[in-house]
């Protein structure tokens, strides 16, 4: 299984874009109000820094995944704990996203559909692409879906231009302050920080020299897209209404009408989200199966697919409703996963590896 530099780029972009656009605008607007764009810009810069450090760390251990080199860096026991910390993140987020996918689809498109049918449908697609194509198959899907997502976002931004009110940008900073802006930064940053999956993906690339550039470019485009979308929501609705809505971008799109002819554009938002969510779930599904198999030294990682599929169905079935999603983001995701999984461990891996390499060169090891 090999990934090209272009596939890494599209994987990073599609992996981040959909959920970030759908789920972060409301909580950021609640904290940062009309300075939402500042929060997104800060999150974008820090998110790019996170993926840069993670990429550089992965390249220090060529042809090894996070599961393998974490134990060589920290030792067997601490390294295993580090791997388990990431597996907890990957397993829990799949159940959460599956539940969010089903609830959002039922609310917007299929109100009479039982949630379990949507879980099964998405899981079967994930199992198929993972079993048949592995990470390479997911990468090829992202190459197809990525341009569609970009085109959809561009169209939505163009259609919203006639409804923008620039007065909604004012006043800048006065009503919020640094604390509120920083608080608003944490939610999109926690999504961008998921790009640390490059610690696993880098070992599958056919040209390691392209990893850093491709990953950073993909996250930069995803962050820019989310910032532009959040700015459009602010300019159309102002800061107060979106803060009270669950999915403000969807409501903005429902509001749009071009010449009283082009209406009901919600399908574009649903398309962007479903395509992105499919890539995100498939990528997490592959990482969970492959990482677990490596941890327990299973010769055929594909055997984990069937066990994981049943587990994720049960997890989604018994996951709380979508109101829990925002609590999940503001508690586990921003208070634990962000500082530990996305910032702390990658930096520690990078520092320890660098120190050991220098000590080895100087002959003190």
ChimeraX attribute file (.defattr): number of C-alpha atoms within 10 A of each C-alpha:
attribute: neighborCount
match mode: 1-to-1
recipient: residues
	/A:1	11
	/A:2	17
	/A:3	23
	/A:4	18
	/A:5	21
	/A:6	18
	/A:7	24
	/A:8	28
	/A:9	27
	/A:10	28
	/A:11	30
	/A:12	30
	/A:13	31
	/A:14	31
	/A:15	30
	/A:16	27
	/A:17	29
	/A:18	26
	/A:19	22
	/A:20	23
	/A:21	27
	/A:22	21
	/A:23	21
	/A:24	27
	/A:25	29
	/A:26	27
	/A:27	26
	/A:28	29
	/A:29	28
	/A:30	20
	/A:31	21
	/A:32	27
	/A:33	27
	/A:34	27
	/A:35	27
	/A:36	29
	/A:37	25
	/A:38	19
	/A:39	27
	/A:40	31
	/A:41	18
	/A:42	17
	/A:43	25
	/A:44	25
	/A:45	15
	/A:46	17
	/A:47	27
	/A:48	22
	/A:49	16
	/A:50	23
	/A:51	30
	/A:52	21
	/A:53	21
	/A:54	28
	/A:55	28
	/A:56	17
	/A:57	24
	/A:58	29
	/A:59	20
	/A:60	15
	/A:61	19
	/A:62	14
	/A:63	17
	/A:64	18
	/A:65	21
	/A:66	26
	/A:67	23
	/A:68	19
	/A:69	22
	/A:70	25
	/A:71	18
	/A:72	14
	/A:73	17
	/A:74	17
	/A:75	11
	/A:76	13
	/A:77	11
	/A:78	14
	/A:79	19
	/A:80	16
	/A:81	14
	/A:82	19
	/A:83	21
	/A:84	16
	/A:85	15
	/A:86	22
	/A:87	19
	/A:88	12
	/A:89	18
	/A:90	22
	/A:91	19
	/A:92	16
	/A:93	20
	/A:94	22
	/A:95	23
	/A:96	21
	/A:97	20
	/A:98	27
	/A:99	26
	/A:100	23
	/A:101	22
	/A:102	21
	/A:103	19
	/A:104	18
	/A:105	17
	/A:106	16
	/A:107	11
	/A:108	12
	/A:109	12
	/A:110	14
	/A:111	12
	/A:112	8
	/A:113	14
	/A:114	12
	/A:115	19
	/A:116	16
	/A:117	11
	/A:118	19
	/A:119	20
	/A:120	16
	/A:121	10
	/A:122	21
	/A:123	21
	/A:124	13
	/A:125	13
	/A:126	23
	/A:127	20
	/A:128	15
	/A:129	17
	/A:130	22
	/A:131	17
	/A:132	12
	/A:133	15
	/A:134	20
	/A:135	22
	/A:136	19
	/A:137	18
	/A:138	23
	/A:139	24
	/A:140	18
	/A:141	20
	/A:142	28
	/A:143	18
	/A:144	13
	/A:145	20
	/A:146	23
	/A:147	14
	/A:148	17
	/A:149	25
	/A:150	18
	/A:151	13
	/A:152	16
	/A:153	19
	/A:154	14
	/A:155	13
	/A:156	21
	/A:157	18
	/A:158	11
	/A:159	16
	/A:160	20
	/A:161	13
	/A:162	12
	/A:163	15
	/A:164	16
	/A:165	14
	/A:166	11
	/A:167	11
	/A:168	19
	/A:169	18
	/A:170	12
	/A:171	11
	/A:172	14
	/A:173	16
	/A:174	9
	/A:175	12
	/A:176	17
	/A:177	12
	/A:178	12
	/A:179	11
	/A:180	20
	/A:181	24
	/A:182	19
	/A:183	15
	/A:184	29
	/A:185	26
	/A:186	25
	/A:187	27
	/A:188	30
	/A:189	27
	/A:190	25
	/A:191	25
	/A:192	29
	/A:193	30
	/A:194	22
	/A:195	27
	/A:196	24
	/A:197	23
	/A:198	26
	/A:199	24
	/A:200	21
	/A:201	24
	/A:202	31
	/A:203	22
	/A:204	20
	/A:205	20
	/A:206	15
	/A:207	13
	/A:208	18
	/A:209	11
	/A:210	16
	/A:211	27
	/A:212	23
	/A:213	15
	/A:214	22
	/A:215	28
	/A:216	24
	/A:217	19
	/A:218	27
	/A:219	31
	/A:220	21
	/A:221	20
	/A:222	24
	/A:223	28
	/A:224	16
	/A:225	22
	/A:226	27
	/A:227	24
	/A:228	17
	/A:229	22
	/A:230	24
	/A:231	23
	/A:232	23
	/A:233	27
	/A:234	31
	/A:235	20
	/A:236	20
	/A:237	20
	/A:238	22
	/A:239	23
	/A:240	15
	/A:241	14
	/A:242	25
	/A:243	21
	/A:244	13
	/A:245	15
	/A:246	18
	/A:247	18
	/A:248	24
	/A:249	26
	/A:250	20
	/A:251	16
	/A:252	20
	/A:253	21
	/A:254	15
	/A:255	16
	/A:256	21
	/A:257	16
	/A:258	11
	/A:259	7
	/A:260	7
	/A:261	7
	/A:262	10
	/A:263	13
	/A:264	12
	/A:265	19
	/A:266	19
	/A:267	15
	/A:268	19
	/A:269	21
	/A:270	18
	/A:271	16
	/A:272	24
	/A:273	21
	/A:274	19
	/A:275	21
	/A:276	25
	/A:277	23
	/A:278	25
	/A:279	26
	/A:280	25
	/A:281	21
	/A:282	26
	/A:283	23
	/A:284	21
	/A:285	23
	/A:286	26
	/A:287	22
	/A:288	22
	/A:289	24
	/A:290	23
	/A:291	24
	/A:292	19
	/A:293	19
	/A:294	17
	/A:295	15
	/A:296	9
	/A:297	10
	/A:298	13
	/A:299	9
	/A:300	10
	/A:301	17
	/A:302	18
	/A:303	14
	/A:304	17
	/A:305	21
	/A:306	12
	/A:307	11
	/A:308	19
	/A:309	18
	/A:310	12
	/A:311	14
	/A:312	22
	/A:313	20
	/A:314	14
	/A:315	18
	/A:316	24
	/A:317	17
	/A:318	11
	/A:319	18
	/A:320	14
	/A:321	13
	/A:322	18
	/A:323	10
	/A:324	13
	/A:325	18
	/A:326	16
	/A:327	11
	/A:328	16
	/A:329	22
	/A:330	16
	/A:331	12
	/A:332	12
	/A:333	24
	/A:334	20
	/A:335	15
	/A:336	15
	/A:337	21
	/A:338	20
	/A:339	14
	/A:340	17
	/A:341	21
	/A:342	27
	/A:343	21
	/A:344	12
	/A:345	18
	/A:346	24
	/A:347	17
	/A:348	14
	/A:349	20
	/A:350	19
	/A:351	13
	/A:352	14
	/A:353	20
	/A:354	14
	/A:355	11
	/A:356	14
	/A:357	14
	/A:358	13
	/A:359	12
	/A:360	11
	/A:361	10
	/A:362	9
	/A:363	8
	/A:364	8
	/A:365	9
